[in-house]
Amino acid sequence: MKPELWIPLMSFGGTLAVLVVASLYNNSRLSDFQRNVSDRQTEFKNFVSDLLRAEDAKHDANTRRVEELMLHKFAELDDRLNRIETKLNM
């Protein structure tokens, strides 16, 4: 084979080899990126569920506090009513 043909064939083969290696490397990086995205989605879902649980616990505590205040107020009203009844001998 003539040496004039080797140079274009070698440069073409080298270019193809570089493109194949770059393509394989890029695909491996994309799969890593997809794994990172799925890991971050899982972390975000866990964060949101923890946040919702905390808000739910906060709401429950607030509801219990309001219930206790209401029960205390009703007890005060009952005591007042009992005192009025005893004063009026009912």
Secondary structure, 3 states (H helix, E strand, C coil): CCHHHHHHHHHHHHHHHHHHHHHHHHHHHHHHHHHHHHHHHHHHHHHHHHHHHHHHHHHHHHHHHHHHHHHHHHHHHHHHHHHHHHHHCC
